[in-house]
Amino acid sequence: MPLHEQERAGNGFVSISDISLRIGQHAILDDISLDIRRGEVVVLVGPSGAGKTSLLRTVNHLESISSGTIHVDGRLIQSGGGRTHNRRALAKERRHIGFVFQHFNLFPHMTALENVSHAPRRVLGISKSEADREAGELLQRVGLEAKADVKPARLSGGQKQRVAIARALAMKPKLMLFDEPTSALDPEMVGEVLQVMKDLASADMTMMIVTHEMGFAREVADRIVFMEDGRIVETGTPGGMFTDASSQRTQSFLSKIL
Protein backbone atom coordinates (compact mmCIF):
# COMPACT_ATOMS: atom_id res chain seq x y z
CA MET A 1 0.00 0.00 0.00
CA PRO A 2 1.40 3.42 -0.91
CA LEU A 3 2.70 5.53 1.94
CA HIS A 4 0.15 8.30 1.35
CA GLU A 5 -2.67 5.81 1.97
CA GLN A 6 -1.04 4.71 5.21
CA GLU A 7 -0.77 8.33 6.31
CA ARG A 8 -4.47 8.90 5.69
CA ALA A 9 -5.46 5.96 7.84
CA GLY A 10 -6.45 6.76 11.40
CA ASN A 11 -5.33 5.10 14.59
CA GLY A 12 -7.85 2.27 14.67
CA PHE A 13 -7.96 -1.19 13.16
CA VAL A 14 -11.12 0.20 11.58
CA SER A 15 -10.73 3.90 10.81
CA ILE A 16 -13.77 5.81 9.60
CA SER A 17 -12.74 9.38 8.89
CA ASP A 18 -15.14 12.26 8.22
CA ILE A 19 -17.47 10.22 6.04
CA SER A 20 -20.76 11.41 4.62
CA LEU A 21 -23.32 9.58 2.55
CA ARG A 22 -25.80 11.70 0.65
CA ILE A 23 -28.68 10.96 -1.67
CA GLY A 24 -29.51 14.22 -3.38
CA GLN A 25 -29.83 16.82 -0.64
CA HIS A 26 -30.53 14.21 2.05
CA ALA A 27 -27.67 13.21 4.36
CA ILE A 28 -27.90 9.53 5.31
CA LEU A 29 -24.58 9.84 7.15
CA ASP A 30 -23.21 13.23 8.11
CA ASP A 31 -19.51 13.73 8.91
CA ILE A 32 -18.94 10.54 10.91
CA SER A 33 -15.57 9.60 12.37
CA LEU A 34 -14.97 6.46 14.40
CA ASP A 35 -11.85 4.42 15.22
CA ILE A 36 -12.21 0.81 16.40
CA ARG A 37 -9.34 -1.12 17.96
CA ARG A 38 -8.40 -4.65 16.90
CA GLY A 39 -10.49 -7.09 18.95
CA GLU A 40 -12.95 -4.40 20.07
CA VAL A 41 -16.73 -4.96 20.02
CA VAL A 42 -18.67 -1.83 19.15
CA VAL A 43 -22.47 -1.81 19.31
CA LEU A 44 -24.39 0.80 17.33
CA VAL A 45 -27.74 1.85 18.80
CA GLY A 46 -30.29 4.49 17.95
CA PRO A 47 -33.77 4.97 16.51
CA SER A 48 -34.85 3.70 13.10
CA GLY A 49 -33.40 5.84 10.35
CA ALA A 50 -30.39 6.87 12.45
CA GLY A 51 -27.94 5.56 9.83
CA LYS A 52 -26.68 2.51 11.74
CA THR A 53 -27.17 0.00 8.93
CA SER A 54 -25.90 2.47 6.36
CA LEU A 55 -22.70 2.89 8.38
CA LEU A 56 -22.15 -0.88 8.39
CA ARG A 57 -22.79 -1.06 4.67
CA THR A 58 -20.21 1.63 3.92
CA VAL A 59 -17.56 -0.32 5.83
CA ASN A 60 -18.14 -3.24 3.46
CA HIS A 61 -18.51 -0.92 0.44
CA LEU A 62 -22.14 -1.92 -0.11
CA GLU A 63 -22.84 1.83 -0.04
CA SER A 64 -20.54 4.38 -1.66
CA ILE A 65 -19.64 7.34 0.53
CA SER A 66 -19.82 10.91 -0.71
CA SER A 67 -16.78 12.11 1.24
CA GLY A 68 -14.22 10.88 3.74
CA THR A 69 -12.27 7.61 3.90
CA ILE A 70 -12.66 4.17 5.42
CA HIS A 71 -9.67 1.94 6.24
CA VAL A 72 -9.65 -1.57 7.68
CA ASP A 73 -6.35 -2.94 8.97
CA GLY A 74 -4.55 -0.05 7.32
CA ARG A 75 -6.02 -0.75 3.88
CA LEU A 76 -8.22 1.73 2.08
CA ILE A 77 -11.71 0.29 1.65
CA GLN A 78 -13.21 3.33 -0.01
CA SER A 79 -12.79 7.05 -0.41
CA GLY A 80 -15.30 9.76 -1.18
CA GLY A 81 -12.56 11.77 -2.79
CA GLY A 82 -12.82 9.97 -6.08
CA ARG A 83 -10.66 6.86 -5.71
CA THR A 84 -12.59 3.65 -6.34
CA HIS A 85 -11.43 0.04 -6.46
CA ASN A 86 -11.96 -1.99 -9.59
CA ARG A 87 -14.25 -4.98 -9.13
CA ARG A 88 -11.45 -7.48 -8.54
CA ALA A 89 -9.65 -5.28 -6.00
CA LEU A 90 -12.91 -4.55 -4.18
CA ALA A 91 -13.72 -8.26 -3.95
CA LYS A 92 -10.25 -8.84 -2.49
CA GLU A 93 -10.77 -6.21 0.22
CA ARG A 94 -14.27 -7.51 1.05
CA ARG A 95 -12.93 -11.01 1.65
CA HIS A 96 -11.60 -9.85 5.02
CA ILE A 97 -14.93 -8.42 6.18
CA GLY A 98 -17.78 -10.75 7.17
CA PHE A 99 -21.35 -9.43 7.03
CA VAL A 100 -24.29 -11.12 8.76
CA PHE A 101 -27.65 -9.74 7.63
CA GLN A 102 -31.08 -9.75 9.26
CA HIS A 103 -32.56 -12.29 6.87
CA PHE A 104 -29.87 -14.96 6.54
CA ASN A 105 -29.54 -14.89 2.70
CA LEU A 106 -28.67 -18.59 2.53
CA PHE A 107 -28.78 -20.48 -0.77
CA PRO A 108 -32.02 -22.50 -0.49
CA HIS A 109 -30.86 -25.31 -2.80
CA MET A 110 -27.68 -25.96 -0.78
CA THR A 111 -27.23 -27.83 2.48
CA ALA A 112 -25.85 -26.05 5.53
CA LEU A 113 -22.40 -27.49 4.79
CA GLU A 114 -22.55 -26.39 1.16
CA ASN A 115 -23.65 -22.88 2.14
CA VAL A 116 -20.60 -22.56 4.37
CA SER A 117 -18.08 -24.14 1.97
CA HIS A 118 -19.28 -22.42 -1.21
CA ALA A 119 -17.44 -19.08 -0.94
CA PRO A 120 -14.06 -20.51 0.15
CA ARG A 121 -14.14 -22.82 -2.88
CA ARG A 122 -15.21 -20.17 -5.37
CA VAL A 123 -13.39 -17.13 -4.02
CA LEU A 124 -10.34 -18.56 -2.25
CA GLY A 125 -9.84 -21.55 -4.56
CA ILE A 126 -9.79 -24.05 -1.69
CA SER A 127 -10.33 -27.70 -2.67
CA LYS A 128 -13.71 -29.26 -2.00
CA SER A 129 -12.33 -31.65 0.62
CA GLU A 130 -10.56 -28.85 2.51
CA ALA A 131 -13.52 -26.48 2.26
CA ASP A 132 -15.92 -29.17 3.47
CA ARG A 133 -13.61 -30.05 6.38
CA GLU A 134 -13.37 -26.42 7.49
CA ALA A 135 -17.12 -25.91 7.00
CA GLY A 136 -17.79 -28.92 9.21
CA GLU A 137 -15.56 -27.45 11.92
CA LEU A 138 -17.38 -24.11 11.70
CA LEU A 139 -20.79 -25.77 11.93
CA GLN A 140 -19.53 -27.57 15.02
CA ARG A 141 -18.35 -24.23 16.40
CA VAL A 142 -21.87 -22.79 16.09
CA GLY A 143 -23.48 -25.98 17.42
CA LEU A 144 -24.90 -27.26 14.14
CA GLU A 145 -22.68 -30.17 13.16
CA ALA A 146 -25.77 -32.43 13.16
CA LYS A 147 -27.44 -30.18 10.55
CA ALA A 148 -24.63 -30.29 7.98
CA ASP A 149 -26.74 -32.11 5.36
CA VAL A 150 -29.95 -30.16 6.01
CA LYS A 151 -31.22 -27.47 3.63
CA PRO A 152 -32.40 -24.07 4.96
CA ALA A 153 -36.11 -24.84 4.54
CA ARG A 154 -35.78 -27.44 7.31
CA LEU A 155 -33.86 -25.19 9.70
CA SER A 156 -35.29 -22.86 12.34
CA GLY A 157 -34.61 -19.14 12.10
CA GLY A 158 -31.95 -19.34 14.78
CA GLN A 159 -30.27 -22.25 13.03
CA LYS A 160 -30.28 -20.38 9.71
CA GLN A 161 -28.64 -17.38 11.33
CA ARG A 162 -25.97 -19.56 12.91
CA VAL A 163 -25.25 -21.08 9.48
CA ALA A 164 -25.00 -17.53 8.13
CA ILE A 165 -22.44 -16.69 10.83
CA ALA A 166 -20.47 -19.85 10.02
CA ARG A 167 -20.58 -18.90 6.33
CA ALA A 168 -19.13 -15.46 7.10
CA LEU A 169 -16.42 -17.00 9.30
CA ALA A 170 -15.46 -19.42 6.52
CA MET A 171 -13.73 -16.55 4.71
CA LYS A 172 -11.50 -16.03 7.77
CA PRO A 173 -12.51 -12.37 8.21
CA LYS A 174 -10.60 -9.82 10.22
CA LEU A 175 -13.79 -7.90 10.94
CA MET A 176 -17.40 -9.05 11.45
CA LEU A 177 -20.40 -6.80 10.81
CA PHE A 178 -23.81 -7.75 12.23
CA ASP A 179 -26.96 -5.93 11.13
CA GLU A 180 -29.67 -6.69 13.71
CA PRO A 181 -28.96 -10.43 13.45
CA THR A 182 -31.77 -11.40 15.84
CA SER A 183 -34.52 -9.04 14.66
CA ALA A 184 -36.14 -11.64 12.36
CA LEU A 185 -36.07 -14.41 14.98
CA ASP A 186 -38.72 -15.70 17.33
CA PRO A 187 -37.84 -14.69 20.92
CA GLU A 188 -36.89 -18.22 22.00
CA MET A 189 -34.31 -18.44 19.19
CA VAL A 190 -32.51 -15.19 19.99
CA GLY A 191 -30.32 -16.63 22.75
CA GLU A 192 -28.64 -19.26 20.59
CA VAL A 193 -27.48 -16.64 18.08
CA LEU A 194 -26.33 -14.21 20.76
CA GLN A 195 -24.32 -16.99 22.41
CA VAL A 196 -22.37 -17.56 19.19
CA MET A 197 -21.66 -13.84 19.03
CA LYS A 198 -20.53 -13.83 22.66
CA ASP A 199 -18.14 -16.67 21.84
CA LEU A 200 -16.71 -14.63 18.96
CA ALA A 201 -16.23 -11.66 21.28
CA SER A 202 -14.41 -13.91 23.75
CA ALA A 203 -12.12 -14.99 20.89
CA ASP A 204 -11.19 -11.32 20.27
CA MET A 205 -12.99 -10.97 16.94
CA THR A 206 -13.34 -7.32 15.96
CA MET A 207 -17.07 -6.64 15.57
CA MET A 208 -19.47 -3.85 14.70
CA ILE A 209 -23.01 -4.75 15.70
CA VAL A 210 -26.36 -3.07 15.15
CA THR A 211 -28.80 -4.47 17.70
CA HIS A 212 -31.66 -3.62 20.03
CA GLU A 213 -30.64 -6.39 22.45
CA MET A 214 -29.47 -4.10 25.22
CA GLY A 215 -28.74 -6.87 27.69
CA PHE A 216 -26.38 -8.41 25.16
CA ALA A 217 -24.82 -5.01 24.44
CA ARG A 218 -24.24 -4.38 28.14
CA GLU A 219 -22.53 -7.76 28.54
CA VAL A 220 -20.42 -7.95 25.38
CA ALA A 221 -19.74 -4.45 24.03
CA ASP A 222 -16.52 -2.60 24.73
CA ARG A 223 -18.19 0.57 23.47
CA ILE A 224 -21.70 1.77 22.70
CA VAL A 225 -22.22 4.28 19.89
CA PHE A 226 -25.53 6.15 19.90
CA MET A 227 -26.58 7.53 16.50
CA GLU A 228 -29.39 9.77 15.35
CA ASP A 229 -30.11 11.58 12.08
CA GLY A 230 -26.99 10.18 10.46
CA ARG A 231 -24.65 11.44 13.16
CA ILE A 232 -22.86 10.01 16.18
CA VAL A 233 -24.40 11.70 19.20
CA GLU A 234 -22.40 9.98 21.92
CA THR A 235 -20.00 7.10 22.55
CA GLY A 236 -19.05 5.43 25.80
CA THR A 237 -18.61 2.21 27.72
CA PRO A 238 -21.75 0.19 28.46
CA GLY A 239 -21.51 1.08 32.13
CA GLY A 240 -21.23 4.76 31.41
CA MET A 241 -23.85 4.92 28.67
CA PHE A 242 -26.51 2.91 30.47
CA THR A 243 -26.15 4.64 33.81
CA ASP A 244 -24.85 8.13 33.08
CA ALA A 245 -25.17 9.10 29.43
CA SER A 246 -24.22 12.74 28.94
CA SER A 247 -26.73 13.48 26.17
CA GLN A 248 -30.37 13.89 27.13
CA ARG A 249 -31.35 12.33 23.80
CA THR A 250 -29.27 9.24 24.58
CA GLN A 251 -30.81 9.02 28.05
CA SER A 252 -34.30 9.29 26.60
CA PHE A 253 -33.70 6.60 23.99
CA LEU A 254 -32.10 4.14 26.38
CA SER A 255 -34.77 4.66 29.05
CA LYS A 256 -37.43 3.59 26.56
CA ILE A 257 -35.77 0.37 25.41
CA LEU A 258 -34.12 -0.89 28.60
C-alpha positions in Angstrom: 0.0 0.0 0.0 1.4 3.4 -0.9 2.7 5.5 1.9 0.1 8.3 1.4 -2.7 5.8 2.0 -1.0 4.7 5.2 -0.8 8.3 6.3 -4.5 8.9 5.7 -5.5 6.0 7.8 -6.5 6.8 11.4 -5.3 5.1 14.6 -7.8 2.3 14.7 -8.0 -1.2 13.2 -11.1 0.2 11.6 -10.7 3.9 10.8 -13.8 5.8 9.6 -12.7 9.4 8.9 -15.1 12.3 8.2 -17.5 10.2 6.0 -20.8 11.4 4.6 -23.3 9.6 2.5 -25.8 11.7 0.6 -28.7 11.0 -1.7 -29.5 14.2 -3.4 -29.8 16.8 -0.6 -30.5 14.2 2.1 -27.7 13.2 4.4 -27.9 9.5 5.3 -24.6 9.8 7.1 -23.2 13.2 8.1 -19.5 13.7 8.9 -18.9 10.5 10.9 -15.6 9.6 12.4 -15.0 6.5 14.4 -11.9 4.4 15.2 -12.2 0.8 16.4 -9.3 -1.1 18.0 -8.4 -4.6 16.9 -10.5 -7.1 19.0 -13.0 -4.4 20.1 -16.7 -5.0 20.0 -18.7 -1.8 19.1 -22.5 -1.8 19.3 -24.4 0.8 17.3 -27.7 1.8 18.8 -30.3 4.5 18.0 -33.8 5.0 16.5 -34.8 3.7 13.1 -33.4 5.8 10.3 -30.4 6.9 12.4 -27.9 5.6 9.8 -26.7 2.5 11.7 -27.2 0.0 8.9 -25.9 2.5 6.4 -22.7 2.9 8.4 -22.2 -0.9 8.4 -22.8 -1.1 4.7 -20.2 1.6 3.9 -17.6 -0.3 5.8 -18.1 -3.2 3.5 -18.5 -0.9 0.4 -22.1 -1.9 -0.1 -22.8 1.8 0.0 -20.5 4.4 -1.7 -19.6 7.3 0.5 -19.8 10.9 -0.7 -16.8 12.1 1.2 -14.2 10.9 3.7 -12.3 7.6 3.9 -12.7 4.2 5.4 -9.7 1.9 6.2 -9.7 -1.6 7.7 -6.4 -2.9 9.0 -4.6 0.0 7.3 -6.0 -0.8 3.9 -8.2 1.7 2.1 -11.7 0.3 1.7 -13.2 3.3 0.0 -12.8 7.1 -0.4 -15.3 9.8 -1.2 -12.6 11.8 -2.8 -12.8 10.0 -6.1 -10.7 6.9 -5.7 -12.6 3.7 -6.3 -11.4 0.0 -6.5 -12.0 -2.0 -9.6 -14.2 -5.0 -9.1 -11.5 -7.5 -8.5 -9.7 -5.3 -6.0 -12.9 -4.5 -4.2 -13.7 -8.3 -3.9 -10.3 -8.8 -2.5 -10.8 -6.2 0.2 -14.3 -7.5 1.0 -12.9 -11.0 1.7 -11.6 -9.9 5.0 -14.9 -8.4 6.2 -17.8 -10.7 7.2 -21.4 -9.4 7.0 -24.3 -11.1 8.8 -27.7 -9.7 7.6 -31.1 -9.8 9.3 -32.6 -12.3 6.9 -29.9 -15.0 6.5 -29.5 -14.9 2.7 -28.7 -18.6 2.5 -28.8 -20.5 -0.8 -32.0 -22.5 -0.5 -30.9 -25.3 -2.8 -27.7 -26.0 -0.8 -27.2 -27.8 2.5 -25.9 -26.1 5.5 -22.4 -27.5 4.8 -22.5 -26.4 1.2 -23.7 -22.9 2.1 -20.6 -22.6 4.4 -18.1 -24.1 2.0 -19.3 -22.4 -1.2 -17.4 -19.1 -0.9 -14.1 -20.5 0.1 -14.1 -22.8 -2.9 -15.2 -20.2 -5.4 -13.4 -17.1 -4.0 -10.3 -18.6 -2.2 -9.8 -21.6 -4.6 -9.8 -24.1 -1.7 -10.3 -27.7 -2.7 -13.7 -29.3 -2.0 -12.3 -31.6 0.6 -10.6 -28.9 2.5 -13.5 -26.5 2.3 -15.9 -29.2 3.5 -13.6 -30.0 6.4 -13.4 -26.4 7.5 -17.1 -25.9 7.0 -17.8 -28.9 9.2 -15.6 -27.5 11.9 -17.4 -24.1 11.7 -20.8 -25.8 11.9 -19.5 -27.6 15.0 -18.3 -24.2 16.4 -21.9 -22.8 16.1 -23.5 -26.0 17.4 -24.9 -27.3 14.1 -22.7 -30.2 13.2 -25.8 -32.4 13.2 -27.4 -30.2 10.6 -24.6 -30.3 8.0 -26.7 -32.1 5.4 -30.0 -30.2 6.0 -31.2 -27.5 3.6 -32.4 -24.1 5.0 -36.1 -24.8 4.5 -35.8 -27.4 7.3 -33.9 -25.2 9.7 -35.3 -22.9 12.3 -34.6 -19.1 12.1 -32.0 -19.3 14.8 -30.3 -22.2 13.0 -30.3 -20.4 9.7 -28.6 -17.4 11.3 -26.0 -19.6 12.9 -25.3 -21.1 9.5 -25.0 -17.5 8.1 -22.4 -16.7 10.8 -20.5 -19.8 10.0 -20.6 -18.9 6.3 -19.1 -15.5 7.1 -16.4 -17.0 9.3 -15.5 -19.4 6.5 -13.7 -16.5 4.7 -11.5 -16.0 7.8 -12.5 -12.4 8.2 -10.6 -9.8 10.2 -13.8 -7.9 10.9 -17.4 -9.1 11.5 -20.4 -6.8 10.8 -23.8 -7.8 12.2 -27.0 -5.9 11.1 -29.7 -6.7 13.7 -29.0 -10.4 13.5 -31.8 -11.4 15.8 -34.5 -9.0 14.7 -36.1 -11.6 12.4 -36.1 -14.4 15.0 -38.7 -15.7 17.3 -37.8 -14.7 20.9 -36.9 -18.2 22.0 -34.3 -18.4 19.2 -32.5 -15.2 20.0 -30.3 -16.6 22.7 -28.6 -19.3 20.6 -27.5 -16.6 18.1 -26.3 -14.2 20.8 -24.3 -17.0 22.4 -22.4 -17.6 19.2 -21.7 -13.8 19.0 -20.5 -13.8 22.7 -18.1 -16.7 21.8 -16.7 -14.6 19.0 -16.2 -11.7 21.3 -14.4 -13.9 23.7 -12.1 -15.0 20.9 -11.2 -11.3 20.3 -13.0 -11.0 16.9 -13.3 -7.3 16.0 -17.1 -6.6 15.6 -19.5 -3.8 14.7 -23.0 -4.8 15.7 -26.4 -3.1 15.1 -28.8 -4.5 17.7 -31.7 -3.6 20.0 -30.6 -6.4 22.4 -29.5 -4.1 25.2 -28.7 -6.9 27.7 -26.4 -8.4 25.2 -24.8 -5.0 24.4 -24.2 -4.4 28.1 -22.5 -7.8 28.5 -20.4 -8.0 25.4 -19.7 -4.5 24.0 -16.5 -2.6 24.7 -18.2 0.6 23.5 -21.7 1.8 22.7 -22.2 4.3 19.9 -25.5 6.2 19.9 -26.6 7.5 16.5 -29.4 9.8 15.4 -30.1 11.6 12.1 -27.0 10.2 10.5 -24.6 11.4 13.2 -22.9 10.0 16.2 -24.4 11.7 19.2 -22.4 10.0 21.9 -20.0 7.1 22.5 -19.0 5.4 25.8 -18.6 2.2 27.7 -21.8 0.2 28.5 -21.5 1.1 32.1 -21.2 4.8 31.4 -23.9 4.9 28.7 -26.5 2.9 30.5 -26.2 4.6 33.8 -24.9 8.1 33.1 -25.2 9.1 29.4 -24.2 12.7 28.9 -26.7 13.5 26.2 -30.4 13.9 27.1 -31.4 12.3 23.8 -29.3 9.2 24.6 -30.8 9.0 28.1 -34.3 9.3 26.6 -33.7 6.6 24.0 -32.1 4.1 26.4 -34.8 4.7 29.0 -37.4 3.6 26.6 -35.8 0.4 25.4 -34.1 -0.9 28.6 
